[in-house]
């Protein structure tokens, strides 16, 4: 008789790290069920060190992000039975949801884990959003699941950590990952802790961020970009994780790194060559870069840049590649080889910084135009121009103030994502209206040597382009 499947979705019951209820009698039944189903498959399981053909395994993969999704697909291709669990349930994909910030009760956890052979935890956050914390996502939530897995009879836990993780680290991200490692070792269950370096994947957020940095015409790098990185390809990491799931015995920890370390600026050069974009780097003192990153992180929280990120980069991202290569059964792919295929990242990278830059420039232009019209440009000169189109007296004053305030409003409106599309349309209509009025009543302005009206043509093109392109959260 099969063991119970995971409820879809799991309803939140207890907070991660909260009081753990005493094991219910149901726990024994779950353990017995897990032993019956798990041992049946493990009786056929071959292979220490990943050799031989593994029996069909039930694998619970926590985290439906880049790595978790790729791992679930790879496990299915190997004939296993993966169940991908994300933070939120997805009815279309048939995946249940579990939130480390609000775990279900103990019985629901045991139901979820019954019959599972291996638990793989790929859940992680790089920054703390308002509704999540490193402590809940990296420590308390996983600890509750690890303990439930042991009681449910799960054979092994594979924990995705981070290179540089240490309980005593002053960096919250590394510290939380390190505490999770320590607690997993104390649980008393077979485990493998995998600490990857930078993971390259064309669809990955960090890879696209590096491509975006590399595409900048002039890139300021802290310390000149001498920090050492050792990137590895997603496929190599996933291949190693599959072997860790299947093998009869596994190492307690494994640093997942590429075949060689290289300076950050060299890694970025690989992206430039692959994308065919020009660019140069300029060294910036680390203290200045840290202040700039902290400010940028507050202004645009969506960007993976803050003072802690720079500190993690300075801490180093390298390790001996031999153990990982031995586990793979070959050398990991060289970054020069896999980054060479990043040509398709060219336009997303260029648009990733050029669209926000154009938007900010456009907002500044509208706001500055309104301020100049209200307070800096001679009022008499403005009223004289309005008189030429038939506006005089109080009507001219009202038109001047209204137009200036409208300019400022259209500039400020670009700073709010929800208003950008209607604001772009408003700008198009206003520029066309200004141009039509000038053409009818002030045609000589078209012949002005500074081209104040002719400049409306590229301005209209820019606004139209942004209206088409600025439909995703670039920043």
N, C-alpha and C positions, 0 to 999 in steps of 0.2 A: 504493500500500500504506500503510495507516495506521501512524502512529508508535505505539510501545508506550504502553500506558496505565499509570497509577500502580498499583504493587503495593498490595494491600489486606490488612493494613495494612503500612506501611513499617516494617521492623525497624530498631531503633536500631543504629548502627554506630560512629559517631565522635561525640565530644563537640563541642558547638558551640564554635567558636573553637580547636579543637585543630588539630594539623598537617593541612594539606590535601594529600592525595595528588596526585601528578603526574597530569596529564591522560592518561587511557588512550587507546589507539587508538579505543576505542568512542566517545570524545567526538566525534571527527570524524564518525562515522556519525550520532550524535545531531544534530549541527549540520546535516548535510546533510538529514536527515529533517525537522528543524524548518524549514529553508529551503523544502523542497518543499511542505510542508503550509501553512506560514505565508504564503509568497509567493503561493500559489494563492488564499488568501482575501484577502490584502491587495491583490491586483491589482484587485479589485472595490471596495476600500474607498473610500468617498467621504467627504468632508466636512471640511476644516479647521474648527477651532473648534466641532466637534460638529455642523455642519450636514450635511444629506444623510442618506441611509440607509446605515449601515455594513453591510459584509458580515458573515457569520456568523463570529464570533471565538471561539477557544478561550481561556478566561479561567480562570486558576488563582486562586482566592480563598482566601487563608490566614486562618484564624480563623472559627470557626462561631458566634461570639457574636452580639450584637444587630446590629451593622453588617454583618458578613460575611454572615450569613444573609439579611438584607434585600437586600443587594447581589446575592447569587446569584439570588434570586427575580426581582429587577428585570432582571438580565441575561437570564435565561431568557425573560421576557416580551418582551424586545426581540429574541428570536430567536437569541441567542448560545448558546454551549456552555460554561456555567460548571461548574467542578468545585470543590466546597467541601471544604476540608481542615481538619479540627479536630485538636486535640491528641491525642484518643483516637479510634480508629475506631468508627464506628457502623454495625453490620451492617444494622440496620433501614432506616436512611436511605441506605445504600450509600456512605457517605463514608469515605475512608481517614483515617489518623491520622499526624501528624508532630509530634514533640516537639522544640522548639527547644533543650531542655536535652540531648538525645541524638539528634542528627541521624543519618540513615542515611549510608552511605558515598557516595563521590563518584559511583559508577556509578548507584546508586539515585536520587540527586538528578537526574542527567541523564535517566534514564528518566522520572522524574516530570515533567520540564520539556519533554520532547521534544514538538514540535508545538504548544506553548503560544504564543499570540500576546502575551498580556498577563498579567503577574503582579500581583495586588493583595494587599498585606500589611496586614491589619487586626488582626494579633495584638498584644496588649498587656496588661500587668498594671498595676494601680494601686498594689498593695502586693506585697511580696515574701513569698510563702508559704515554708514550709520547703523545698519541693522545686523552687523556681524563684528566679531572680534577675533583676534588671533587665538586667544585663550579658549574660546568656545569651539572654533572651527579646527584648530590644530591640536588641542590638548584634551579638553573635557569631553567633547563629542566623540573623538576617536577612542578615548579611554573607556567610555561606557560601552562602545561597540566591541572593542577588543575583549573586554571582560565577558560580555555576553557571548562572543564567539567561542571563547574557551569553554564556557558552560554548555554551549550548544553542540560541542563536539567538532567544531571546525578544525581541520588539520593544520592549516598554516595561514599566516597573515603576511602579506607583502605590503610594506608601507613605503609610499613615495615621500621621501624627505627632501633635503636640500643640501648641496655641497656647502659646507661652512656651518651647518646646524650645530649648536652647542647650548646646553642649558644655561651656562653662565654668560652667554653672549650679551653685550649691551644693546644689540639690535633686536627689537621685539620679534621680528619674523624668524630670525635664526634661533632665538631663545625658545620660542614656542615649538618650533620643529624639533629642537634638541630635547625639550622636556617630553615630547611625545615619544621620541626614540627611547629615552630612559624608562618611561612607564611601560612601553611595549616589552622591553627586556625583562621587566619585573613581573609581567603577567604570568609567565610560565607556559608559553605556547610556541611552537616552532614558527620562526619568523625570518624574514629577509628585509632589511632596511636598505632602500635604494636611494642614493644621493646623486641626482643628476646635475650636471653643469648646465650651461645654456643649451636649450633644445631648439634645433632648427626645424621649422616646418612652415611651408609657404602660407598656410592658413593660420599660423600661430600669431598671437598678439605681439609677443616679444620680437619675433622675426620681422614682422611688418614694421615694428617700431625701429629696429636697427636699419631696415631698408630706408625708412623715412629719414632717419638721421644721415645716412650715407648720401642721400639725394640732395641734401642741402648744399648750396653753392659754397658756403663757408660755415664750417662746423666748429664751434668752440668745444674743446675736449679738456676735462680736468687733468692737469699734469701731462698734457700732450697725448693722452690715450695710451699710456704705457702699461696700464693694468692688464694682467694676464687673464685670458679666457681660454676655455678648452671645449668649444661647442661640439655637440654630437647631433646626429640626425634622428628625428623622431622614429623612423623605422628601426634604427639600431636599438633605441631604448625599448620600443615595444617588443622587439624580438627577444631581448634579454628578459623582459617581464614575463613573456610567455614561457620561456625556459624555467624561470623561477617558479612559475605556477606548476609546471609539469614535473620537475626534477624530484628524485627521491630524497636528496639532501641538498641544502642550499647554504650559502654563507650567511652569517648573521648580519653582515652589512656589505654593501658593494657600491663603490664610487663609479657612477656612470659618466664617463668622459670620452671625448674624442681622442684621436691618436696622438695629438700634439698640442701644446699650448702655443698661443700667439698673442701679441699685443692687441689691445682693442682697436687701435687705429689700423692695424693690418687686416683685422676682420672686417672693418668697415670698407677698406679698400677692395676687398673681395666683392662686396655688394656693388660698389661703384662700377667695377669692371663688368660684372654680370648684367647690370641694368643699363650700362652705356651712358652714364651721366657724369658730367664733370663735377669736380668738387675738391675742396682742400680743407684741412683741419688746422686750427690755430690753438696753441696751448693756452690754458687758462689756469691761474693758481687754484689749488684745491679749495681754499677757503672761500674764494669768490664763487667758484662753481657750486659749492654747497649752499651758499646763501641764495644764489640764483635758482637752484633746484627746489629749495624750500619754498621760495616765493611762487615759482611756477606750479608746484604741487597744490598750493592753496588756491591760486587763480583758476587752474584747470585740473580738478581732481581726477578726471578721466585719464590723464597722461600718466604713464608708469615712471614718473620722475619725482623724486623728493630727496631730502638729505640722507635718509636711510638707504635708498637705492644706491646713491653714490658711495656710501660707506661700505655696503655689501660688495660693490665693485672693487673698491680698494682692498677689501679683505682677501681677494683672490678667488678664482674659480677653477683651480687646477688640481690634479691628482695624478697618481701613477696610472697610466692607461693599461698596463699589463693585466691586472686582474679582470678588468672588464673585457678586454680582448680575449682572454682565456675563456671567460664564460660564454662569449659570443661564438667562440670557435674560429675566430678570424679577427683581423684588425677592424676597428670601427672605421667608417667612411671618413675620409679627409675633408675638412671644410672647403678646401680649394675645389674639390670635386662637386660637393652638393650645393654650394652657394652659386656655382657656375650656372645652375639651372634656375636662377632667381630672376630671369629677364622679365617674367610676367608681373613682377612686383613694381616695375618701373612707374606705371601710371598711378596705381594706388599710393605709392610713396610720394610722388611729386604732388599729387592732389592733396595728400594728407597734410602738407604744410602750406601749399600755395592757396588753397581755398580759405583756411582760417586767416592767412595773412591778407588776402584780398578783402575779406569781410571786415577785418579790423580797420584796414586802410579806408574802406568805403564809409564805415561808421564814423571814423575820425573826420573825414572830409565833410560829411553832412553836419556833424556837431559843430565843427569849426566854422563852417559857412554860416550857420545860425548865429553863433557868437559874434562873428565879425559883423554881420548885418545889424545886430542889435546894439553893439557897444563900440566897435573898433573902426568901422568904415564911416566916413563923414556922412551924417544924417542928411545934410542938405543935398549931397550928391545922389544919394539913394532916392530922395523925393523928386529930384530933377528928372531922373530916369523914369520914375513912375508917372510924372506929369506928361512925358512924351507918349505914354500909352493911354492917356486920358484920365488918370487918377490924381486927384488933388485934395488938399485939405484933410479933414478927418478920415475920409475914405482912404487916402494914400497912407496915412499913419497906421490905420487898421490893417491895410494890406501888407505893409512892411513888417509889422509885429507878427501878424498871423503867418506869413511865409517863413520868417525866421524861426518861430516856435515849431512850425511843421518840419523844417529842416532838422532841428535838434531832435524832435520826436522820432523821425525816420532813422536817425543815426543811433539813438538809444535802443530803438526797436530791434536792431540787428543783434544786440547783445543777449536777447532772450530767444532761445531756440524755438519756442512755440510760435513766435511771431515772425520769423524770418521770411517765410514764403509770401505772406500778404504784404510785408514791408517792402520786399523786392518789387512786387507789382506796383505798390504805391509810388516807389521811387521812379519806376519806368514811366508811369503816367505823369508824374510831376515834371520830370525832365522833358518829356515830350511836350507837355503844356507850356513850360518855360520857353522851349525852342520855338514852338508855334507862335507865341506872343512876340518874341523877339523878331522872328522872321517877318511878321506882319507890320509891326510898329517901329522896330529898330533894325531894319535890314543892314544898315551900315556896320553893325557889330560882326557880321560875317566876314567883313574885310579888315577887322582889327588885327594889327600885326601880332598881338599875343594870342590870338585865336580863342577868346573866351567861349564863343559859341561852337566853333569847330571841335573843341575838346569834349563837347557833349556826345559826339559820335563814338569815340572809344569808351566813354563813360556808359553809354547805353549798351554797348557790346559787353562790357564787364558785368553790368547788373543782370543782363539777360543770361550770361554764362553762369553767374552765381545762382540765379533763380533755378537753373537746370541742374547744377552740380551740388549745391549746398542742401542736400536732402538726407544726409546721414550724419551721425554725430562724429564729425572729424575731430572735434575737441569738445 
